[in-house]
Amino acid sequence: MNISHTTLKQKGSVLVFSLIVLSFLLVASLSIATLTISETKSSIALDRSTVAFQIADSGAEIVLEQIYNNTCNGQRLDCLGTCSIQNGQAGITGSINNGTYRVIFYDTNDSPLSSCSISTWRDDVESIQSEGNYGNTTRAVKVDIDPV
């Protein structure tokens, strides 16, 4: 009878060992799944950030093209596009590829222009800042210019 009792103990220890191994495998696979989800979220955030930066850069290029082609020579700031005042800052807005941009104009004191009806903006503006928005992500580009 002693022999069969030892055999039963060995069978029980195999079950315990199997449960321990399965527990380690479960923990490892849950860790890998968590890491994969985290990396996916990070990749999506990086993609949105890159697209927002590209939209900001494109917004600056669109406005700069209009400035340097003299399309608004001697006219008000709002001749460059849809102009609106937000937080006391005049800016040109537009949309590209499911995102939006806003270009803000800064004078020689690095203060934003506060009116869309300024006709002396060519003499006043020293730099522009273009903000691109895409998927709740905002990136900005600031460019020094000489619009005269």
C-alpha positions as CSV (number, residue, x, y, z in Angstrom):
1,M,0.0,0.0,0.0
2,N,2.9,2.3,0.6
3,I,3.8,2.2,-3.1
4,S,0.4,3.3,-4.3
5,H,0.3,6.2,-1.8
6,T,3.7,7.5,-3.2
7,T,2.3,7.3,-6.7
8,L,-0.7,9.4,-5.8
9,K,1.6,12.1,-4.2
10,Q,3.6,12.2,-7.4
11,K,0.5,12.6,-9.5
12,G,-0.6,15.5,-7.3
13,S,2.8,17.2,-7.5
14,V,2.5,17.1,-11.3
15,L,-0.8,18.9,-11.2
16,V,0.7,21.7,-8.9
17,F,3.7,22.0,-11.2
18,S,1.4,22.3,-14.2
19,L,-0.6,25.1,-12.5
20,I,2.6,27.0,-11.7
21,V,3.8,26.8,-15.3
22,L,0.4,27.8,-16.6
23,S,0.4,30.8,-14.2
24,F,3.8,32.0,-15.5
25,L,2.6,31.6,-19.1
26,L,-0.5,33.6,-18.3
27,V,1.5,36.4,-16.6
28,A,3.9,36.5,-19.5
29,S,1.2,36.7,-22.2
30,L,-0.7,39.4,-20.3
31,S,2.5,41.4,-20.0
32,I,3.1,41.1,-23.8
33,A,-0.5,42.1,-24.5
34,T,-0.1,45.2,-22.3
35,L,3.1,46.1,-23.9
36,T,1.6,45.7,-27.4
37,I,-1.4,47.9,-26.5
38,S,1.0,50.6,-25.1
39,E,3.2,50.6,-28.2
40,T,0.1,50.8,-30.4
41,K,-1.2,53.9,-28.5
42,S,2.3,55.5,-28.7
43,S,2.4,54.8,-32.4
44,I,-1.0,56.4,-33.0
45,A,0.0,59.5,-30.9
46,L,3.2,59.8,-32.9
47,D,1.3,59.6,-36.2
48,R,-1.2,62.3,-35.1
49,S,1.7,64.5,-34.0
50,T,3.5,64.1,-37.3
51,V,0.3,64.9,-39.3
52,A,-0.4,67.9,-37.1
53,F,3.1,69.2,-37.7
54,Q,2.7,68.7,-41.4
55,I,-0.6,70.6,-41.4
56,A,1.0,73.5,-39.4
57,D,3.9,73.6,-42.0
58,S,1.4,73.5,-44.9
59,G,-0.6,76.3,-43.4
60,A,2.5,78.5,-43.1
61,E,3.4,77.7,-46.7
62,I,-0.1,78.6,-47.9
63,V,0.0,82.0,-46.2
64,L,3.6,82.7,-47.2
65,E,2.8,82.0,-50.8
66,Q,0.0,84.5,-50.7
67,I,2.2,87.1,-48.9
68,Y,5.2,86.8,-51.3
69,N,3.0,86.7,-54.4
70,N,1.8,90.1,-53.4
71,T,-1.9,89.0,-53.6
72,C,-2.8,91.4,-50.9
73,N,-0.6,94.3,-51.5
74,G,-2.0,97.4,-49.5
75,Q,-5.1,95.5,-48.4
76,R,-6.3,94.3,-45.0
77,L,-5.0,91.2,-43.3
78,D,-8.2,89.3,-44.0
79,C,-7.5,89.3,-47.7
80,L,-5.1,86.4,-47.1
81,G,-8.0,84.1,-46.1
82,T,-10.6,83.5,-43.4
83,C,-9.5,85.8,-40.6
84,S,-10.9,85.5,-37.0
85,I,-9.9,86.8,-33.6
86,Q,-9.2,84.2,-30.9
87,N,-7.8,85.2,-27.5
88,G,-7.1,88.7,-28.8
89,Q,-5.0,87.3,-31.7
90,A,-5.9,87.8,-35.4
91,G,-5.3,84.6,-37.4
92,I,-6.0,83.1,-40.8
93,T,-7.7,79.7,-40.6
94,G,-8.0,76.8,-43.1
95,S,-8.3,73.1,-43.3
96,I,-6.1,70.4,-44.9
97,N,-6.5,66.6,-44.8
98,N,-9.1,66.4,-42.0
99,G,-7.1,68.8,-39.9
100,T,-7.1,72.6,-39.4
101,Y,-4.5,75.3,-39.3
102,R,-4.4,78.8,-37.8
103,V,-1.7,81.3,-38.8
104,I,-1.1,84.1,-36.3
105,F,0.9,87.2,-37.2
106,Y,3.4,88.8,-34.8
107,D,4.8,92.3,-35.0
108,T,8.4,93.5,-34.4
109,N,7.8,93.4,-30.6
110,D,6.7,89.7,-30.9
111,S,3.1,90.7,-30.0
112,P,0.3,89.2,-32.0
113,L,-1.8,91.4,-34.3
114,S,-5.2,91.9,-32.8
115,S,-7.3,92.9,-35.7
116,C,-8.1,91.4,-39.1
117,S,-8.8,94.9,-40.6
118,I,-5.2,96.2,-40.3
119,S,-4.0,97.4,-43.7
120,T,-0.4,98.1,-42.5
121,W,0.2,94.5,-41.6
122,R,3.0,94.2,-44.3
123,D,5.0,96.8,-42.4
124,D,4.1,95.5,-39.0
125,V,4.6,91.7,-39.3
126,E,8.0,90.2,-38.5
127,S,7.0,86.5,-38.0
128,I,4.1,84.1,-38.3
129,Q,3.1,81.1,-36.2
130,S,1.1,78.3,-37.8
131,E,-0.7,75.9,-35.5
132,G,-1.8,72.6,-37.0
133,N,-4.5,70.5,-35.3
134,Y,-5.2,66.8,-36.1
135,G,-6.9,64.3,-33.9
136,N,-6.8,66.4,-30.7
137,T,-3.1,67.0,-31.2
138,T,-1.6,70.5,-31.9
139,R,1.8,71.3,-33.3
140,A,3.2,74.7,-34.2
141,V,5.8,76.2,-36.6
142,K,7.1,79.7,-36.2
143,V,8.7,81.5,-39.1
144,D,10.4,84.8,-39.4
145,I,9.3,86.7,-42.5
146,D,9.9,89.9,-44.4
147,P,6.6,90.6,-46.2
148,V,7.6,94.0,-47.6
